[in-house]
Structure formats: C-alpha cells, structure tokens
Amino acid sequence: MQLSIQRQRNMMAVVMMLMFMPPSMWVTSLPNILKTYDAVWILPYATALSPFFAIFSGLLFGSLSDRKMNAEKLLAGLGLAGAFALWMAFSVLEWGWHPGWYLFFQAINALISGPMFALISKIKLVNLPNPARSFPIYTMFGTAGWIIGGLIISGLGLDASAKSGQLAAFVRLSMSGLCLLMPATPPTDLVSKGWKATLGFNAFQLLRDRELRTFYIASALFTIPGTAFFMFTPIMLHEFGSAHPTAQMTIGQGVELFTMLFLSLLAGRFRIRWFLLIGMLLGLLRFALFALAGDIGMLAIIWLGIALHGPIFALTMVAGRLFLDKRVPKTMRGQAQALYQLLVSSFGGIVGAFLCGWLYAQHVNVPEPNWSLFWGILASSICIPLIYFSIGVFGKNES
C-alpha cells in the first residue's frame, strides 16, 4: 500500500534520524575504541578513509541519481551494503585481527556510504514544498538521531568498545528498508551522455561561476582545521577527566536543534551568505575556547566549545546546501550536492586528517602536551577561509 505524500515526507525525517544515528555511535568513540584495541596509530588513516574513498563514489552516484536511477532506491541499496561493511569493520577489531583489516572494511563502507548525505539532501530539496523553510526542520531529525546514538552508546557503557560500531550497523540496516517508503525522486537529466556525464565530472562546470567557486573553496578550507574536532576532542575530554566523552560530544547537537529552528524561520528573510559567515566566525571561536581550556584545564570550557558545533554545522553545512540549491540548474542538483561533499568531506577531510594528525603529534602527543598551542594554531587557520569567503562573495547581489 502506497503511503500518502505527507507520510512519505514524514518518512524522510525518520530516515534522516536513522542515517545520523550510526556515525554518532562510533565516530566520536573511535579514538577511544582504537586505544582499547592498541590501534590508535591508525587514527589519521581511519579519519582520512571516508573522505578519500568518497572521492570515487560521490560524483558517480550523484550523477546516477540525476540521470539514471531514483535517488531513494539508490540510497536504500547503499545503506544495505554499507551496513554489512560497517559491521565487519568493528567485528575484526573484536576478533583480534590486524588493524589493517579495520581499515579495509571501513574503506568499503566509506566508498558505499560517501554519497548518502548528498542523496538524502537531494531527496529533501526536491520533495519539500518550501525548502528554505522546511529543509532545516527535516535536518533536525538527523541531529536528534545523532544525539540519541551518542546517548545510547554512553548509556550502555560502550564508549571504548567495538560493539558500538556493530550496533550502528544494525541501525543502518533498518534505515535501508525505510528508504523505499520516501517520495519517489526520479532522474531529471535525460539528455547528458558520455563518460564525463556518467562519472559526474560535469559537476566541475559549476566552478566556472565565481560565487559558487568561492563558496566551494572556502567550505573546503574551513573543513581542514575542523577535522580536528571529532579526531581529538574526545581524547581531550578523556584526558581532562570526562567519564562519558561520547555523550558529552552530543552537546553540540542539542544546541543544533534550536539553531535549525532559527535557520528555518530566518533563511527566507536574510541572505544565506550571512549565515555562512557567522558559522565560520563561530568555528574560530570554538577552537579559541578549546585553546583556553587547554591553558587553564577546565572541562566546562570544552563543553562550551562543543556546544558551538551545533550552530557551526547548521550555519555552514545545512545553510551551505540551501545556498547551492538556489544557484544550480535542477538537472544538476544531485551532482552539485555531490561536488560539495567531494570538496568538503573528501578533499578537506583528507588534508585535515593528516595535517591535524601531524599537528597533534608535534604539540600534544609529546612528553609535555600543549593543547592550548594545538587549538590556537587551528583557530588561526580558520581566518584563511573566512577572509577568502568575505572577499569573494560579499559585494555581489544575491539572486
């Protein structure tokens, strides 16, 4: 029996919640999980895996959803395959296999799961009646899922156990089946042909537009230092005396819920570029607070910095997708979102994983760790995308 249009839209909210629960169950726990299994040395490689392998799948599946296949069916298939790879990744740690096997299965998971957020973004933007107002509301359910996932892991005492990843795999499996109950989102580009269209390389044409190019590059540069947030904040919390770092990492998502409501009320009234600028400024402030916490050794200041992650995510990632959707042709919606995922999550994530890992090794993973200097350098680096975006985008009239 086919669901009504409104129930299909409601199912998008459920899928969003179940999509974001799994990463919250293992991403923030990963540094401490790897420590448990004497594999913390692979953390930079594990962090870089998802963005690296998303390079190969993001544009391909984005193009596939624009040209050949319904986005919701594609998302269901990816969720099913990704659940198996995710379960295997954490099972091999529990079985005592070499950590390289974790990297192998996590690489498969990354290859499969990389396009998922771009696909669900396309589905929402195509099927919601007023995206500027409704998109943040539906995205809130992803935030709620992230909070629930983190609380479940800490509530079960699995902050440093591979079972957190295994549980996340079962949640992703349930998400896969529900994808088929979302609104049908068929391809819209029935004209483009050739290998460039097939691989999604036509998306790079969007970089010819000055405003889009500035947005894409600034977003990627902002992500590079931002990668350190999930890599090293849980370790800092643990070293500063936190008993439940996974749960405390969800503080930002709690604040994010209110930021999403704020964004849904104001996104149609003000220029999206202002939200992006504020988000970058808050990113600088977050790391400045972490630097201060490192200097005076106060957990409460770390919590305050974590709380800023909510508005940072909403005002950069969520507002950024709205910014894109207003400026690209309907036939390239999937590819535009995939290119954003490529440059931000892949390029920014890979470079950030290794640069932040190197910086951590130089200033924190030493006999006399200096958390204050570590976060201070990262805070200063955010000035680069902030200035570049301000110069490149402001002064132009927003259409």
C-alpha positions in Angstrom: 0.0 0.0 0.0 1.4 3.3 -1.1 1.8 6.0 1.6 0.3 9.4 1.3 2.5 12.3 0.1 2.7 13.7 3.6 3.5 10.3 5.2 6.2 9.8 2.6 7.7 13.2 3.6 7.5 12.2 7.2 9.4 9.1 6.3 12.3 11.4 5.1 12.5 12.6 8.7 12.7 9.0 10.0 15.4 8.1 7.5 17.3 11.2 8.5 17.3 10.2 12.1 18.4 6.6 11.3 21.1 7.9 8.9 22.8 10.0 11.6 22.5 7.6 14.5 25.2 5.2 13.3 28.1 7.7 12.8 27.3 9.2 16.2 27.6 5.8 17.7 31.2 5.2 16.5 32.8 8.4 15.1 33.1 10.2 18.4 34.0 6.9 20.1 36.7 5.9 17.6 39.8 7.4 19.2 39.0 5.6 22.5 37.9 2.4 20.7 41.2 2.2 18.9 43.1 2.8 22.1 41.2 -0.2 23.6 42.5 -2.5 20.8 46.0 -1.0 20.7 45.4 0.5 17.3 45.3 4.3 17.9 48.2 4.6 15.5 45.8 4.1 12.6 43.5 7.1 13.7 44.8 9.5 11.0 44.4 6.8 8.3 40.9 5.9 9.6 39.9 9.5 9.6 41.1 10.0 6.1 39.5 6.9 4.7 35.9 8.2 4.4 36.8 11.4 2.6 39.3 9.6 0.4 37.0 6.9 -0.9 34.1 9.2 -1.2 36.1 10.9 -4.0 35.4 7.9 -6.2 31.7 7.4 -5.3 30.2 10.8 -4.6 30.1 12.3 -8.1 29.4 8.9 -9.6 26.3 8.2 -7.6 25.2 11.8 -7.7 25.3 11.7 -11.5 23.5 8.3 -11.4 20.6 9.9 -9.4 20.4 12.8 -11.8 20.5 10.6 -14.9 19.5 7.0 -14.5 18.0 5.9 -11.1 15.6 7.1 -8.4 17.5 8.7 -5.6 15.5 6.9 -2.8 16.2 3.4 -4.4 19.9 4.2 -4.8 20.0 5.3 -1.1 18.4 2.0 0.0 20.9 -0.1 -1.8 23.8 1.9 -0.5 22.5 1.6 3.1 22.2 -2.1 2.9 25.7 -2.7 1.5 27.2 -0.1 3.9 25.7 -1.8 6.9 27.5 -5.1 6.2 30.8 -3.3 5.7 30.4 -1.3 8.9 29.6 -4.4 10.9 32.7 -6.2 9.6 35.0 -3.2 10.3 34.3 -3.3 14.0 34.0 -7.1 14.2 37.6 -7.6 13.1 38.8 -5.4 16.0 36.8 -7.5 18.4 38.2 -10.7 16.8 41.7 -9.5 17.3 42.6 -9.2 13.6 45.3 -6.8 12.5 44.0 -3.2 12.5 44.7 -3.1 8.7 41.5 -5.2 8.3 39.6 -2.5 10.1 40.9 0.0 7.5 40.0 -2.4 4.7 36.3 -2.8 5.7 36.0 0.8 6.7 37.3 1.8 3.2 34.5 -0.3 1.7 32.0 1.3 4.0 33.3 4.8 3.0 33.1 4.0 -0.7 29.5 2.9 -0.3 28.3 5.4 2.3 30.1 8.5 1.0 27.2 9.7 -1.3 24.4 9.1 1.2 24.1 12.5 2.7 24.2 14.2 -0.7 21.4 11.9 -1.9 19.1 12.5 1.1 19.7 16.2 0.7 18.6 16.0 -2.9 15.5 14.0 -2.0 14.5 16.6 0.6 15.2 19.6 -1.6 13.3 18.1 -4.5 10.2 17.0 -2.5 9.8 19.6 0.2 7.3 22.4 -0.8 9.4 25.2 0.7 13.0 24.1 1.0 14.3 27.2 2.6 11.9 26.8 5.5 11.4 23.1 5.6 14.9 21.7 4.9 16.4 22.8 8.3 13.3 21.3 10.1 13.8 17.9 8.5 17.5 18.0 9.0 16.8 18.4 12.8 15.7 14.8 12.8 19.3 13.9 11.8 20.5 16.0 14.7 18.1 14.1 17.0 19.4 10.8 15.7 23.0 11.9 16.4 22.1 12.8 20.0 20.2 9.5 20.5 23.0 7.4 19.1 25.7 9.0 21.3 23.5 8.7 24.4 22.8 5.1 23.7 26.5 4.2 23.5 27.4 6.0 26.7 24.3 4.6 28.4 25.4 1.1 27.5 29.0 1.8 28.6 30.3 1.1 25.1 32.4 4.3 24.6 35.5 2.3 24.1 34.1 -0.9 22.7 33.9 -2.3 19.1 30.3 -3.3 19.9 29.3 0.4 19.3 30.1 0.0 15.6 28.3 -3.3 15.4 25.2 -1.8 16.9 25.5 1.1 14.4 25.5 -1.3 11.5 22.1 -2.7 12.6 20.6 0.8 12.8 21.9 1.5 9.2 20.3 -1.8 8.1 16.9 -0.6 9.3 17.3 2.7 7.6 17.9 1.0 4.3 14.5 -0.6 4.2 12.7 2.6 5.1 14.3 4.5 2.3 11.9 2.8 -0.2 8.9 4.5 1.7 10.2 8.0 0.9 8.8 10.1 -2.0 9.9 8.9 -5.4 12.7 11.1 -6.7 13.3 10.1 -10.4 16.2 11.4 -12.5 15.7 14.8 -14.3 18.6 14.8 -16.7 17.7 12.6 -19.6 19.9 14.4 -22.1 23.5 14.3 -20.9 25.7 11.5 -22.3 29.3 10.4 -22.4 31.8 9.3 -19.9 32.1 12.7 -18.2 28.4 12.7 -17.5 28.5 9.1 -16.3 31.3 9.8 -13.8 29.7 13.1 -12.7 32.5 15.2 -14.0 30.1 17.7 -15.4 29.6 19.0 -11.9 33.0 20.7 -12.2 31.4 23.1 -14.6 29.8 24.8 -11.6 33.3 26.1 -10.6 33.2 28.5 -13.5 30.7 30.6 -11.6 32.7 32.9 -9.4 30.3 32.9 -6.4 29.9 29.1 -6.4 33.7 28.7 -6.8 34.3 30.9 -3.8 31.7 29.0 -1.8 33.1 25.6 -2.7 36.8 26.5 -2.0 36.0 28.4 1.3 34.0 25.5 2.5 36.8 23.0 1.8 39.4 25.3 3.5 37.1 25.6 6.5 36.8 21.9 6.9 40.6 21.2 7.0 41.1 22.5 10.6 37.5 21.5 11.5 38.5 17.8 11.0 40.3 18.0 14.4 37.0 18.4 16.3 36.0 14.7 16.0 39.5 13.4 15.9 40.9 14.9 19.1 38.1 16.5 21.2 37.1 13.1 22.7 40.7 12.4 23.6 41.0 15.9 25.3 37.7 15.2 27.2 39.1 11.9 28.4 42.4 13.3 29.5 40.7 16.2 31.3 38.7 13.8 33.4 35.4 13.1 31.4 33.9 9.7 32.2 31.5 9.8 29.2 33.1 11.6 26.3 30.7 10.2 23.7 27.6 11.5 25.5 29.3 14.9 26.0 30.2 15.1 22.3 26.4 15.3 21.7 26.1 18.6 23.5 26.6 20.4 20.2 23.7 18.5 18.6 21.4 19.6 21.4 22.2 23.2 20.6 21.9 22.4 16.9 18.2 21.6 17.3 17.5 25.2 18.3 19.8 26.6 15.6 17.8 24.6 13.0 14.6 26.2 14.2 16.3 29.6 14.0 17.5 28.9 10.5 14.1 27.7 9.2 12.5 30.9 10.5 15.1 33.3 9.0 16.6 31.5 5.9 13.9 33.0 3.6 14.3 36.5 5.0 18.1 37.1 5.0 20.9 36.3 2.6 22.3 32.8 3.1 25.8 34.2 2.8 25.4 35.9 6.2 24.6 32.6 7.9 27.7 31.1 6.3 29.9 33.9 7.5 28.6 33.7 11.1 29.2 29.9 11.0 32.8 30.4 10.1 33.3 33.0 12.9 31.8 30.6 15.4 34.3 27.9 14.1 37.1 30.2 15.0 35.6 30.9 18.4 35.1 27.2 19.1 38.8 26.4 18.8 39.8 29.5 20.7 37.7 28.2 23.6 39.4 24.8 23.3 42.8 26.6 23.4 41.7 28.5 26.6 40.5 25.2 28.1 43.9 23.7 27.4 45.6 26.6 29.1 43.5 26.6 32.3 42.4 22.9 32.3 38.7 23.5 32.7 36.2 20.9 31.3 33.3 23.4 31.3 35.0 25.5 28.7 35.5 22.4 26.5 31.7 21.8 26.8 31.0 25.3 25.7 33.2 24.8 22.7 31.4 21.6 21.9 28.1 23.4 22.2 29.2 25.7 19.4 29.4 22.8 17.0 25.6 22.8 16.6 25.3 26.3 15.2 28.5 25.8 13.2 27.1 22.7 11.5 23.7 24.4 10.9 25.1 27.7 9.6 27.7 26.2 7.3 26.7 22.7 6.2 22.9 23.0 6.2 22.8 26.6 5.1 25.5 25.8 2.5 23.3 23.2 0.8 20.5 25.7 0.6 23.0 28.2 -0.8 23.8 25.7 -3.6 20.2 24.6 -4.3 19.3 28.2 -5.1 22.1 28.6 -7.6 22.3 25.4 -9.7 20.1 24.0 -12.5 17.5 21.5 -11.5 19.2 18.9 -13.7 22.4 19.1 -11.6 21.0 19.1 -8.1 22.5 15.7 -7.2 25.8 16.5 -8.8 26.1 19.9 -7.1 25.5 18.4 -3.7 28.0 15.6 -4.5 30.6 18.1 -5.5 30.1 19.8 -2.2 30.6 16.5 -0.5 33.7 15.8 -2.5 35.4 19.1 -1.8 34.4 19.4 1.8 34.3 15.9 3.1 36.8 14.4 0.8 39.4 17.0 0.0 39.0 18.9 3.2 38.7 15.7 5.3 41.8 14.0 3.8 44.1 17.1 4.1 42.6 17.9 7.6 43.1 14.3 8.9 46.8 14.3 8.1 47.6 18.0 8.9 45.7 17.9 12.2 47.3 14.5 13.0 50.8 15.9 12.3 50.0 18.9 14.5 48.7 16.7 17.3 51.9 14.6 17.1 54.1 17.7 17.3 52.3 19.5 20.2 50.1 17.1 22.1 51.4 13.5 21.7 54.7 14.5 23.4 56.1 14.3 27.0 54.8 17.9 27.7 51.5 18.2 25.7 50.4 21.7 24.8 46.7 21.6 24.0 46.5 25.4 24.0 49.0 25.8 21.2 47.4 23.0 19.2 43.9 24.5 19.2 45.3 28.1 18.9 47.1 27.2 15.6 43.8 25.6 14.2 41.8 28.7 15.3 44.2 31.0 13.5 44.0 28.9 10.3 40.2 29.5 10.1 41.0 33.1 9.2 42.0 32.0 5.7 38.6 30.7 4.5 36.9 33.5 6.5 38.7 36.2 4.7 38.6 34.5 1.3 34.8 34.0 1.5 34.2 37.6 2.7 36.2 39.0 -0.3 34.8 36.6 -2.9 31.1 36.6 -2.1 30.2 39.9 -0.4 29.5 42.8 -2.6 27.6 40.7 -5.1 23.8 40.8 -5.2 22.2 37.6 -4.1 19.7 36.3 -6.6 
